[in-house]
Amino acid sequence: MGLYGHDDNRTRPFSRQRRAYLRGSISFGRINRDRVVIGGIQSNQLMGLSIDKARLYGMPHIGCRDTAKGLDATAFAAEHPRCACCGRTNGRHNRHHEPPRSNGTFRLETQNGTFELRPALIDLCGSGTTGCHGDRHSGRLRIRWEWDTAEAEHRWWSGYWLSQPEHEPNGQWLFKYGRYVFTRDSVSWEYRA
């Protein structure tokens, strides 16, 4: 296949400028397609993730903690778990990874360094098919992170906070600058520790 997208080089469906753009060597207008800023993060930093999914990596744990480097090494933070969504303390509880554990970790590359961010752990009642945990896996319950200010979001995505030794990812200190928003059946509420 030729440079023009066809076997016959005499047929040219794209202009030279369009072919150069597709190769990534120029951009149209003043917007470079790799540098579009979305909610404080440049699109090339997202590594193919949606902004909503990327915002959940490194956010604070609720009622859970990591016990080692692996994504499977987790524990409840308290002896008696409490669901972060409905507040239930009795019955079965699970540690939910948000985004799901199958998505792995997120590598955030910034001018202040490169950081490996893990999914947030959230204590939810039920199993993967029942309770709030089941609602999350079925899509009925949505969880997202919102920053209080644009400045706070910028400090996160620029790596400024992550480059400070006292600011560990998944730490409770993040609740000073943002909150989780839970949505179920078109009703939303905030969670801030």
Summary of the structure (lengths in Angstrom):
residues: 193
radius of gyration: 21.0
end to end distance: 58.0
largest distance: 72.9
contacts: 512
relative contact order: 0.14
helix: 20%
strand: 28%
